[in-house]
Amino acid sequence: MKHILRRALLAALSATLAIHAAPARAQSPAGSPRVSYRIDADWLFFPDGVQFAEKPSFPDSAWSAISLPHTWNSLDPFDDQPGYRRGIGWYRKHLALPGSLKGKRIFLQFEGVNQVAVVYVNGAFVGEHKGGYTGFTIDITDQLRFDGAANSNVIAVQVDNSHNPFIPPLSVGFALYGGIYRNVSLIATDPVHVAFSDYGATEVYASTPSASGVVMLHGSVRNDGASERAVAIRNSLHDARGTSVAEHGIRITVQAGASVQWEDTLRAISRPRLWSPDNPYLYTIRTDLSQGELVFDRVESRVGFRWYEFDPQRGFLLNGKKLLLRGTNRHQDYQGLGSALSDSLHERDMRSIKDMGANFVRLAHYPQDPAVLAAADSLGLLIWEEIPVVNYVTPGPEFAANAVRMLKEMIQQHFNHPSLIMWGMMNEVFLWSPEGFRIRKQADARYMESVRRFASLLDSVARADDPTRVTTMAVHGSGDYDTSGVSRITGVLGQNIYSGWYSGLFEDFGKQLDRRHAARPSEIMFVSEYGAEDDARVNSLAPERFDFSGTWMRRFHESYLRQINSRSWLAGTAVWSQFDFSQPETGGSIPYMNQKGLETWDRTPKDAYYLYKANWNPAPMVYIASRGWNRRLGLAETQPIDVYSNLPRVELLVNGTSQGVKSPDDVHRATWEVHFASGQNKVAARGVGGTKTVSDRMEIEFTLRPPRLNDAAATVREIAVNVGGKAQYAQPSGPVWEGDQEYRTGDFGYSGGEARIFDKDLAIKDSPDTPLFFTYHSGIVSYRFDLPDGDYDLQLLFAEPDAKPGERIFSVTANGRAVVNDLDLAARYGLARAVIINSGVSAKDGQGIDIKFSTRKGKAILNGIHVRKK
């Protein structure tokens, strides 16, 4: 392993620069004869696999008018209908080209189409691309017409996001949005031009063999003209002010219809400024092709000087200095847009990550938009980028060939970015069975061996295409990776650990790392995923695993931060994930959504975001960690308030009264027990950072409930209970539902049975208030409220968690009066369907309300109960 890492270090010293090989940006370099512009406007879309849609004469007037980026799956993965649309869609664009482009070579450049694209121009097939996350470039010159709208060209693209067993990804935990969901550009060049590779890259690359400032370049020039051409190539390096600091030229001759490879070296520049997260200094490489005084092609890109090393004992070092990679994972989808984000939204995501104080991002689980990589370069965010080989692979040559192509496209298109330090091969490939189910252990030795050979192939391809960066993969907590030999293939092995969420305790995280570090002292220790889920509507004074409370999520991350900070040999860690994202096959408190994000799907920061900001961003800050719990209910006025701050002392005020000054702890949290008044409470926190006061403020609505419902002085008119759970649920259009409890005389509670939760992978349908149905009480005998006499509305909530029709049948009465008889939830409503049964009940003679459950078959259940006085 040390040999591998030393080789990686030497390689890292030699590849910090390369021309921007990802799909072109919206405009050409200044002064360039190359024409490049976006053609995202005025497309037409039809959501079906119609025949002959590639023909120019095909009638498209009834098609939907759209602009790119576009996906047809922005909404349907999140409704209660099974699955989402995966199939064929057609795109067409009528494109008029000016006569000034006649004689140029014309290319279409697609930044991303998911997942198979077949492209036609004026009815002629011009190219096909498999894989939804890398760009591709197609020469369309010979199929074009010029001179205005009368001779407009028809571009037709058939897109198919159907499941294909030979195209990664196969089994995934995120939506595979179909469509042309990234930008499309038209590029016009001279017949002699900087070549495009077979893998979508612009073929000019550069590297620095050391920190001396020498720049070594190589590339390719293509002659699509009819005669031989003599070409002068001039390469120049420009600093951030645009001043040329080094340049050199060579001459080549290119035969008609041929390409010529070339190499060049720029002299050393004095004391080059190094790129780092704290100072992401960028230079620009410019390559001009000319003949005499005429420059006929130019490409350029921002580049940076930096070198790095991974070491088993010291972790990660950048430019010779230790740097803990403090990071996060990013999925690219966004509420209401799916994967079809604008450049500005991609850039906003990366800026939010940087503002949190992170210096590292794993782009999961696929290559991402060129705007993401450009933002990482300019903001100073180090990047792990990977291909979408996730959960399972199809053994065989076709799947392997497609994966290899994706890998080569990713590397060649993104080679230049100084932010990129690791190429990822795969993620958790032993997690699923061939049938698409999670399994604890792989039983097929032949499959495991085929995966080992496949992983070795990908690793060798990555090292050959880019010997300057480190290879990596992410694995889950299975011994299969070690026994198969897969874990020993890449330079860095990422560990995905969720102790305290899917199973176990928070402290098991550190124990697992310690055991592996002791057993494999030469292995780089990197945590590629860790996280817990929350729902802003759910909170608890007694949080527990899988309750989706913001409290549990914050305690999870606080514990992990402590454990990370105490292990100096860790190279880096990445939270799963920065943003909530689509997960169509899952349940939980928000169906079809993975809620582990530090920000919500619409990019609202959660309280845990500010925990990391307080620990990672040195800018003075104070944050009251209760935005996710601004409606509370309690039996006593005293409630905890947490504040995150990187200041040495913080004061808390409630309704204008100081609660005292405290110093935050080792993870920058301070906690006060405060007294709330019923109604709105104004909460403020303040501290001194530098020369100015830093403060935060918010309001918390508090409802004080008497500890005894039968107290003569109590005026309880309404009580709602999240049966089976300890957490409170703040219903957006209703009351705060309090946690469940066993019956106490004078108050309320259940008798008999046990608290249970739904299967996490089973989505509960037909209610926006899913948390109220996610927990339930099984085997319940009665539920009692010692409320004053009067007439009450009664609401009972049910959802069948697992029984088949006929397996669970029970009846319910309220004070002896039937509410429902022989209720068979599975037969009447189906599995996992939210059901609300309304009734009325009268409390008389000081006896309160007694709800009884009698079973004919199986065990009675109850998910929630709401009582309100009429």
KETORLUM-310581 format. One record per residue (C-alpha): x, y, z; residue in three letters. Coordinates in steps of 0.001 Angstrom, whole numbers, padded with zeros to 6 digits, always signed. Layout:
BEGIN
XYZALA...
***
This chain:
BEGIN
+000000+000000+000000MET+002830+002418+000781LYS+004289+001707-002651HIS+000944+002498-004236ILE+000576+005702-002271LEU+004088+006892-003023ARG+003448+006290-006693ARG+000196+008212-006345ALA+002052+011072-004712LEU+004627+011231-007495LEU+001806+011153-009974ALA-000101+013851-008127ALA+002940+016059-008446LEU+002714+015716-012209SER-000939+016332-013021ALA-002326+019455-011561THR-003225+021090-014853LEU-005236+020170-017931ALA-007332+022011-020454ILE-011032+022004-019570HIS-012168+018833-021244ALA-015746+018836-020035ALA-018438+020085-022402PRO-017891+023675-023392ALA-019220+026574-021414ARG-021681+029032-022858ALA-019191+031177-024744GLN-015877+031012-026575SER-012614+032427-025171PRO-012130+036138-025829ALA-010750+036735-029288GLY-011229+033131-030326SER-012257+032276-033883PRO-013988+029235-032400ARG-017729+029849-032010VAL-019511+028267-029054SER-022951+029038-027712TYR-025807+027373-025863ARG-028829+026158-027808ILE-030998+025434-024755ASP-034037+027510-025784ALA-036979+026550-028006ASP-036984+022767-027892TRP-040040+020549-028303LEU-040751+017434-026232PHE-043009+014410-026593PHE-043164+011786-023798PRO-043467+008643-025883ASP-041538+006384-028203GLY-043257+007416-031435VAL-041951+006206-034784GLN-040280+008446-037377PHE-039901+011403-034993ALA-036397+011891-036394GLU-037791+012822-039821LYS-037783+016576-040600PRO-041356+016363-041910SER-042710+014732-038747PHE-045554+016890-037337PRO-044474+018338-033970ASP-046807+021318-033555SER-048672+019547-030734ALA-045488+018769-028785TRP-044726+020592-025546SER-042500+023657-025841ALA-039643+023401-023323ILE-036204+024754-022587SER-033181+022835-021459LEU-032203+021568-018951PRO-035310+019343-018860HIS-036474+016075-017312THR-039813+014329-017606TRP-039483+012926-014065ASN-039512+016094-011975SER-042729+015058-010185LEU-043751+011430-010735ASP-041122+009760-008494PRO-042843+011451-005541PHE-046503+010558-005985ASP-048256+007529-004509ASP-048389+005670-007815GLN-045917+002764-007925PRO-042683+003577-009703GLY-042056+006458-012075TYR-041849+006806-015820ARG-038817+005075-017295ARG-038930+004796-021050GLY-038523+006815-024238ILE-039017+010523-024784GLY-038312+012573-027903TRP-036791+016047-028212TYR-036741+018163-031374ARG-035260+021559-032193LYS-035558+023614-035373HIS-032208+025344-035743LEU-031418+028011-038318ALA-027721+028568-038959LEU-026239+031707-040536PRO-024275+031443-043743GLY-021206+032705-041880SER-020797+029230-040384LEU-020655+027525-043761LYS-017243+025957-044242GLY-016761+025457-040476LYS-016828+022122-038685ARG-020006+022077-036591ILE-020382+020022-033408PHE-023174+019391-030928LEU-021953+019073-027369GLN-024271+017518-024776PHE-023334+017877-021102GLU-025649+015070-019961GLY-028571+013013-021291VAL-030073+010225-019193ASN-029422+007609-020108GLN-029276+006511-023769VAL-029317+009242-026427ALA-029740+008630-030163VAL-029154+011825-032140VAL-030395+012696-035646TYR-029869+015786-037776VAL-032218+016356-040714ASN-033310+012733-040509GLY-029785+011283-040572ALA-028363+009315-037659PHE-025288+011150-036340VAL-024480+009401-033063GLY-025473+007449-029969GLU-024322+007751-026372HIS-024854+005382-023447LYS-024633+006656-019900GLY-026481+009522-018283GLY-023776+011433-016438TYR-020941+012250-018844THR-020937+014549-021846GLY-020452+013715-025504PHE-019648+015605-028706THR-020932+014818-032213ILE-019739+016201-035548ASP-022871+017142-037529ILE-021236+019180-040322THR-022148+016961-043239ASP-025859+016875-042375GLN-026449+020650-042080LEU-028166+023300-044185ARG-027346+027008-043888PHE-028720+030468-044727ASP-031564+031094-042358GLY-034953+029917-041204ALA-036156+028799-044619ALA-033526+026092-044509ASN-033663+025393-040782SER-032199+022161-039506ASN-034087+019643-037400VAL-032206+018141-034476ILE-034041+015131-033060ALA-032915+013231-029961VAL-034472+009999-028750GLN-033811+009604-025022VAL-034402+006405-023074ASP-034032+006066-019292ASN-035351+002492-019156SER-033615+000017-016919HIS-030844-001660-018868ASN-028920-004515-017228PRO-025807-003579-019178PHE-025677+000161-018365ILE-024759+001407-014890PRO-026411+002238-012581PRO-028593-000813-011990LEU-030081-000887-008483SER-029890+002555-006935VAL-031256+004626-004076GLY-031970+007725-006169PHE-034237+008655-009085ALA-032918+008099-012617LEU-034414+011224-014126TYR-034945+010897-017892GLY-034263+013700-020339GLY-031741+016151-021742ILE-031189+017447-018242TYR-027979+019411-018809ARG-026998+022085-021305ASN-026411+021637-025030VAL-023966+023771-027022SER-023165+024279-030674LEU-019473+024621-031492ILE-018098+025792-034838ALA-014396+025480-035616THR-012025+025886-038513ASP-011531+022639-040490PRO-008173+022469-038715VAL-008847+022552-034989HIS-008010+021241-031554VAL-009403+017715-031710ALA-012246+016223-029706PHE-011407+012795-028304SER-013583+009736-028673ASP-014504+010281-025014TYR-015910+013797-025336GLY-012788+015661-024240ALA-011015+018604-025867THR-007588+017170-026554GLU-005181+019519-024869VAL-003826+018396-021513TYR-001167+019817-019223ALA+000770+018642-016188SER+003421+019934-013792THR+006157+017416-012904PRO+006881+019290-009648SER+006118+022515-007835ALA+008846+024223-009892SER+006381+025913-012235GLY+007262+023906-015354VAL+004178+023093-017446VAL+004235+020087-019764MET+001516+019859-022405LEU+000290+017369-024949HIS-002678+017251-027245GLY-004033+016574-030687SER-004854+018657-033778VAL-007371+017453-036360ARG-007429+018414-040043ASN-010897+017938-041565ASP-009934+020008-044579GLY-009118+018865-048101ALA-005386+019613-048070SER-002308+019407-045888GLU-001853+022266-043396ARG+001172+023654-041592ALA+000119+024680-038084VAL+001832+026787-035446ALA+000793+025892-031886ILE+001393+028523-029218ARG+000731+027653-025567ASN+000666+030368-022907SER+000046+030462-019166LEU-001745+033511-017712HIS-002110+034528-014082ASP-005376+035655-012461ALA-004871+039217-013775ARG-004534+037939-017325GLY-000792+038560-017570THR+001135+036003-019578SER+003772+034418-017324VAL+005061+031710-019669ALA+004634+030787-023311GLU+006159+028585-025992HIS+005394+027451-029516GLY+005927+024472-031799ILE+005113+023709-035434ARG+003458+020632-036925ILE+002113+019525-040296THR-001273+017803-040444VAL-002347+015751-043452GLN-005917+016070-044749ALA-008322+013819-042873GLY-005762+013059-040158ALA-004892+013974-036578SER-001448+014710-035150VAL-000387+014279-031537GLN+001953+016951-030143TRP+003929+017743-026989GLU+005268+021009-025626ASP+006912+022374-022452THR+006576+025838-020944LEU+009522+027213-019023ARG+009375+027298-015255ALA+007602+030262-013741ILE+009054+031801-010617SER+007328+030819-007361ARG+003956+029691-008748PRO+001019+030417-006460ARG-000372+027157-005142LEU-004026+026144-005238TRP-005650+025189-001909SER-009052+025403-000191PRO-007912+028538+001636ASP-006462+030138-001496ASN-007848+028551-004676PRO-005581+030470-007030TYR-006234+029722-010702LEU-004128+030300-013779TYR-005361+030048-017371THR-003803+027914-020078ILE-004401+029144-023648ARG-003639+027141-026782THR-003718+028974-030126ASP-003527+027350-033570LEU-002349+029684-036306SER-000915+029990-039789GLN+001073+033161-040367GLY-000719+035963-038519GLU-004087+034202-038636LEU-005219+032474-035422VAL-007854+029965-036515PHE-008571+028102-033258ASP-008201+028775-029550ARG-009106+026854-026416VAL-008399+027777-022824GLU-009162+026739-019286SER-008510+027717-015693ARG-005893+025528-014036VAL-004067+025305-010721GLY-000796+024156-009157PHE-001036+021776-006202ARG+000226+018409-004975TRP-001073+015988-002387TYR-000390+012776-000510GLU-002397+010166+001407PHE-000579+008577+004346ASP-001925+005811+006655PRO-000735+007570+009813GLN-000833+011267+008902ARG-003997+011199+006809GLY-004105+013646+003895PHE-001495+016276+003042LEU-001933+019094+000525LEU+001089+021050-000705ASN+003131+019385+002037GLY+000785+020308+004920LYS-001647+018058+006795LYS-005266+018784+005947LEU-008230+016864+007333LEU-010708+016481+004507LEU-013930+017743+006107ARG-016650+017041+003644GLY-020020+016007+002457THR-021759+014120-000350ASN-023851+015787-003023ARG-026723+014472-005127HIS-027730+016817-007922GLN-031560+016884-007768ASP-033713+019748-006492TYR-037334+020098-005428GLN-039636+020712-008408GLY-036790+020399-010923LEU-035523+016861-010526GLY-032048+016738-012027SER-032620+019616-014488ALA-030740+022356-012633LEU-029360+025582-014034SER-025665+026387-013696ASP-026530+028985-011074SER-028244+026378-008883LEU-025293+024008-009177HIS-022989+026845-008203GLU-025272+027853-005329ARG-025052+024310-003938ASP-021273+024362-003955MET-021176+027808-002359ARG-023480+026621+000439SER-021126+023703+001082ILE-018160+026064+001177LYS-019988+028488+003481ASP-020580+025608+005895MET-016803+025301+006162GLY-016305+022083+004209ALA-013205+021642+002074ASN-014186+018381+000359PHE-017134+017019-001642VAL-017816+013506-002845ARG-019940+013716-005986LEU-022292+010816-005434ALA-022866+008563-007237HIS-022002+009843-010712TYR-020046+012494-012638PRO-021744+015842-012224GLN-022345+019000-014214ASP-019327+020964-015537PRO-020593+023923-013493ALA-020048+021875-010312VAL-016403+021183-011130LEU-015805+024793-012169ALA-017297+025999-008873ALA-015137+023553-006906ALA-012034+024931-008619ASP-012877+028551-007877SER-014216+028032-004340LEU-011506+025669-003158GLY-013378+022378-002673LEU-011460+019130-003152LEU-013408+016505-005102ILE-013952+012745-005204TRP-015826+011962-008442GLU-017124+008517-009351GLU-018955+006542-012018ILE-022450+005180-011251PRO-021560+001564-010477VAL-023827+001219-007455VAL-025070-001706-005329ASN-024711-004426-007980TYR-023035-005187-011289VAL-023959-007371-014239THR-021026-009746-014766PRO-019960-009850-018378GLY-018216-007903-021136PRO-021029-005518-022168GLU-021592-004059-018705PHE-017835-003837-018167ALA-017312-002072-021505ALA-019972+000534-020703ASN-018499+001127-017243ALA-014994+001476-018678VAL-016246+003980-021217ARG-017949+006020-018476MET-014731+005979-016477LEU-012598+007119-019412LYS-015120+009848-020272GLU-015143+011122-016699MET-011361+011171-016452ILE-010693+012724-019842GLN-013465+015316-019604GLN-012568+016449-016073HIS-008841+015755-016080PHE-007706+019335-015687ASN-009580+020362-012567HIS-007206+021087-009664PRO-010069+020336-007283SER-010168+016672-008352LEU-008044+014324-006255ILE-009799+010921-006459MET-011505+008850-009142TRP-014209+006557-007728GLY-014848+003123-009209MET-017951+001864-007411MET-020152+002086-004324ASN-021416-000727-002054GLU-021439-003312-004861VAL-022071-006211-002452PHE-025129-004576-000854LEU-027773-006036-003176TRP-028722-009407-004596SER-029305-009954-008346PRO-033037-009660-007584GLU-032566-006140-006199GLY-032886-006864-002472PHE-030561-005836+000332ARG-028631-008798+001684ILE-026288-009223+004633ARG-023792-011472+002890LYS-023042-012456-000674GLN-023358-016226-001102ALA-022201-016426-004725ASP-018417-016854-004766ALA-018321-016642-008563ARG-020073-013280-008489TYR-017638-011975-005885MET-014692-013085-007991GLU-016184-011452-011086SER-016574-008214-009120VAL-012939-008422-008015ARG-011768-008815-011621ARG-014088-005992-012708PHE-012800-003681-009965ALA-009218-004481-010964SER-010049-003640-014578LEU-011529-000261-013650LEU-008619+000520-011366ASP-006069-000306-014073SER-007936+001843-016620VAL-008030+004805-014238ALA-004343+004511-013390ARG-003438+004248-017082ALA-005557+007231-018137ASP-004530+009333-015142ASP-001532+008028-013169PRO-001549+011313-011246THR-004630+010831-009094ARG-005667+008278-006501VAL-008317+005637-007177THR-011018+004871-004624THR-014259+003050-003938MET-016843+003111-001130ALA-017938+000008+000774VAL-020525-000773+003407HIS-019982-002763+006593GLY-019622-006208+005059SER-016704-008593+005291GLY-017258-009605+001671ASP-014970-006823+000434TYR-012047-008156+002465ASP-012603-011863+001810THR-012985-011286-001944SER-009914-009051-002158GLY-011934-006125-003531VAL-010950-003877-000621SER-007260-004110-001522ARG-007547-002834-005101ILE-007867+000951-004973THR-005475+003438-003425GLY-008084+004658-000923VAL-010985+002648+000491LEU-013982+004662+001698GLY-016028+003312+004609GLN-019799+003949+004700ASN-020773+003787+008401ILE-024195+004437+009966TYR-023799+003259+013565SER-026636+004749+015604GLY-028985+004962+012657TRP-029479+001684+010834TYR-028178-000244+013847SER-026000+000014+016925GLY-024875+003012+018934LEU-023141+006272+018102PHE-019884+005152+019728GLU-019717+002042+017514ASP-018530+004378+014743PHE-015181+005068+016393GLY-014810+001496+017582LYS-015230+000196+014024GLN-012608+002613+012732LEU-010196+001722+015536ASP-010521-002013+014873ARG-009801-001600+011173ARG-006918+000818+011733HIS-005337-001625+014176ALA-005857-004598+011853ALA-004681-002743+008718ARG-002200-000070+009757PRO-001058+000507+006156SER-004590+001264+004902GLU-005786+004830+004387ILE-008760+005460+006665MET-011465+007459+004965PHE-015153+007718+005924VAL-017102+008222+002711SER-020608+008256+004251GLU-022228+008765+007663TYR-025567+010296+008583GLY-029042+010102+010111ALA-032431+011280+008868GLU-034741+013942+010216ASP-038074+015577+009539ASP-038494+019222+010555ALA-041952+018424+011911ARG-040632+015800+014342VAL-038735+016486+017577ASN-038271+014899+020960SER-036974+015395+024488LEU-036269+011646+024508ALA-034935+010998+020997PRO-034368+007466+019779GLU-032985+005738+016723ARG-035244+005911+013682PHE-037631+008460+015159ASP-036695+011024+012440PHE-036408+013735+015056SER-034119+016681+014536GLY-032891+016060+018075THR-031596+012581+017226TRP-029976+013825+014043MET-028108+016572+015906ARG-026952+014210+018666ARG-025779+011764+016002PHE-023622+014373+014258HIS-022310+015827+017514GLU-021096+012392+018569SER-019522+011652+015196TYR-017709+014986+015173LEU-016174+014214+018563ARG-015030+010815+017365GLN-013625+012199+014114ILE-011714+014953+015904ASN-010000+012459+018210SER-008490+010321+015404ARG-005577+012119+013781SER-004910+009313+011306TRP-008232+009847+009522LEU-007647+011204+006016ALA-011146+012565+005671GLY-014874+012192+006213THR-017991+012997+004218ALA-021483+013494+005640VAL-024303+011680+003882TRP-025535+013978+002576SER-025553+017737+001994GLN-029103+017846+000622PHE-032165+015651+000966ASP-032711+013820-002323PHE-035114+011565-004154SER-035281+007904-003190GLN-038343+006489-004942PRO-038253+003056-003317GLU-038217+004160+000317THR-040652+005049+003086GLY-039875+006759+006381GLY-041518+009933+007615SER-041347+011570+004158ILE-041962+008883+001522PRO-039729+008679-001554TYR-037132+010941+000043MET-033768+010351+001693ASN-033788+012832+004589GLN-030163+012629+005717LYS-029330+015993+004178GLY-027901+018854+006183LEU-030220+020921+003996GLU-033714+020081+002800THR-034576+019265-000800TRP-035381+022948-001425ASP-032007+023914+000152ARG-033211+025175+003521THR-030392+024559+006024PRO-031295+022284+008923LYS-030061+022857+012451ASP-027280+020271+011925ALA-025863+022396+009090TYR-024951+025032+011654TYR-023292+022474+013909LEU-020780+021932+011119TYR-020534+025624+010372LYS-019676+026323+014020ALA-016953+023665+013906ASN-015557+024160+010398TRP-016011+027803+009399ASN-013893+030187+011491PRO-016085+033214+010707ALA-017757+034257+014016PRO-021277+032851+014275MET-024096+032141+016732VAL-027094+029974+015852TYR-030112+028947+017927ILE-030540+025280+016995ALA-034317+025209+017150SER-035434+026233+013647ARG-036625+022681+013286GLY-038491+022875+016593TRP-040253+026206+016679ASN-043590+024717+017863ARG-043377+022832+021127ARG-045661+021241+023689LEU-044674+020335+027241GLY-045887+019387+030696LEU-043600+021975+032282ALA-042398+025411+031292GLU-038724+024342+031404THR-037370+023389+027992GLN-033852+022891+026580PRO-032401+025321+024055ILE-029213+024484+022181ASP-026970+027086+020600VAL-024107+026412+018181TYR-021311+028956+018196SER-017579+029194+017556ASN-017290+032084+020018LEU-015804+031571+023498PRO-018876+032889+025366ARG-022536+033157+024423VAL-025483+034726+026234GLU-029067+033497+025796LEU-032146+035673+026328LEU-035779+034545+026443VAL-038447+037209+026243ASN-035807+039797+027042GLY-034519+038076+030192THR-030947+036799+030270SER-030590+033083+030907GLN-026904+033445+031608GLY-023621+033219+029733VAL-022054+029878+028774LYS-018997+028616+026956SER-019745+026129+024151PRO-018371+022598+024554ASP-015923+020626+022392ASP-018351+020520+019452VAL-019335+024162+019959HIS-022717+023522+021579ARG-024113+025262+024635ALA-027411+024241+026252THR-029733+026163+028571TRP-032822+024945+030419GLU-035242+027848+030067VAL-038770+028749+031108HIS-041256+029351+028296PHE-044540+031172+028598ALA-047579+029790+026810SER-047740+031310+023352GLY-044941+033016+021437GLN-041512+033275+023061ASN-038757+035514+021733LYS-035366+033829+021920VAL-032050+035591+021242ALA-028418+034502+021470ALA-025431+036779+021276ARG-021705+036681+021647GLY-018720+038759+020700VAL-016576+037792+017744GLY-013760+040078+016750GLY-014848+043704+016802THR-018565+043151+016355LYS-021409+041494+018203THR-022732+038339+016545VAL-026316+037384+017307SER-029261+035239+016288ASP-032921+035404+017147ARG-036124+033478+016564MET-039556+032809+018039GLU-040787+029571+019578ILE-044461+028845+020077GLU-045017+026891+023279PHE-048127+025101+024496THR-048178+024193+028165LEU-050263+021110+028886ARG-051228+020355+032496PRO-049685+017137+033832PRO-053151+015875+034822ARG-056029+016044+032389LEU-058606+015724+035197ASN-057218+018712+037080ASP-060179+020975+037830ALA-058081+024003+036921ALA-057047+022500+033558ALA-058660+023771+030405THR-057503+021073+027993VAL-059813+021118+025010ARG-057681+019095+022638GLU-055069+016377+022864ILE-053373+014540+020010ALA-051003+011599+020495VAL-048342+010156+018195ASN-049100+006586+019242VAL-046090+004274+019338GLY-043556+007093+019303GLY-041930+009338+021898LYS-041466+012241+019508ALA-043706+015254+019025GLN-045163+015961+015610TYR-045987+019580+014742ALA-048806+019151+012246GLN-048566+022060+009789PRO-052328+022535+009653SER-053170+021256+013102GLY-051991+020764+016677PRO-048697+019531+018091VAL-049088+015777+018588TRP-047279+014664+021714GLU-045393+011456+022373GLY-047042+008258+023517ASP-047044+006960+027108GLN-048416+004163+029221GLU-051616+005116+031028TYR-051197+007207+034173ARG-054123+007864+036476THR-055520+011314+035921GLY-053790+011693+032559ASP-053828+009518+029417PHE-052111+006527+027813GLY-052247+003011+026456TYR-052629-000359+028105SER-051187-003530+026619GLY-049004-004235+023612GLY-045738-002731+022418GLU-044523+000192+020338ALA-043436-000602+016779ARG-042322+001231+013631ILE-043047+000657+009960PHE-040589-001002+007632ASP-038350+001855+006460LYS-038640+000715+002830ASP-042447+000681+002871LEU-043962+003999+001815ALA-047149+005034+003622ILE-049683+006465+001181LYS-052663+008825+001235ASP-051592+011285+003938SER-049268+014291+004190PRO-048865+013490+007900ASP-046791+010347+007409THR-044946+010542+010782PRO-048244+009938+012576LEU-048582+006602+010778PHE-044932+005505+010817PHE-045112+004493+014484THR-047863+002344+015978TYR-048826+000264+018985HIS-049271-003453+018324SER-051405-005624+020588GLY-053051-002621+022191ILE-055887-003359+024625VAL-057156+000115+025499SER-056396+003813+025337TYR-057713+006112+028021ARG-058057+009880+028532PHE-059120+011172+031951ASP-060769+014239+030448LEU-063563+016300+032036PRO-067161+015522+031191ASP-068367+016705+027811GLY-068860+015797+024177ASP-065711+015159+022118TYR-064750+014524+018533ASP-062643+011372+018266LEU-060182+010654+015469GLN-058371+007310+015212LEU-055429+006820+012842LEU-054467+003460+011338PHE-052144+002042+008684ALA-051597-001645+008085GLU-047866-002377+008486PRO-047534-006007+007448ASP-050674-008172+007616ALA-052433-009712+004648LYS-056233-009632+004282PRO-057816-011783+006956GLY-054738-011884+009211GLU-055668-008899+011430ARG-059309-008228+012365ILE-060351-006142+015359PHE-063106-003893+016666SER-062981-000578+018546VAL-065394+000933+021073THR-065368+004289+022859ALA-067078+004314+026263ASN-068923+001170+025244GLY-070178+002580+021937ARG-068989+000931+018723ALA-066594+003009+016629VAL-065741+000322+014079VAL-066493-003395+013924ASN-064367-006162+012404ASP-061840-003784+010949LEU-059587-005575+008456ASP-057275-002786+007301LEU-055510-004892+004683ALA-058740-006115+003109ALA-060578-002805+003266ARG-057791-000333+002445TYR-054629-002248+001553GLY-051108-002317+002906LEU-049549+000931+004149ALA-052574+003111+003460ARG-053265+005932+005895ALA-056773+005579+007335VAL-058606+008059+009570ILE-061802+006992+011316ILE-063859+009794+012849ASN-066379+009329+015592SER-067851+011073+018607GLY-067736+010193+022273VAL-069235+011600+025475SER-067414+011656+028806ALA-069828+011375+031739LYS-069789+011069+035499ASP-066078+011794+035722GLY-065209+008575+033888GLN-063291+010186+031032GLY-062885+008441+027668ILE-062014+004756+027461ASP-061263+003307+024019ILE-061121-000496+023925LYS-059773-002847+021267PHE-061025-006408+020869SER-059453-008801+018375THR-060990-011566+016315ARG-057714-012410+014620LYS-054154-011187+015031GLY-053259-008133+017106LYS-055059-004801+017214ALA-053023-001734+016233ILE-053323+002023+016636LEU-051122+004655+014971ASN-052526+007911+016315GLY-055402+009405+018272ILE-056857+012894+018436HIS-059533+014031+020897VAL-061091+017485+020730ARG-063919+018941+022788LYS-066898+020065+020763LYS
***
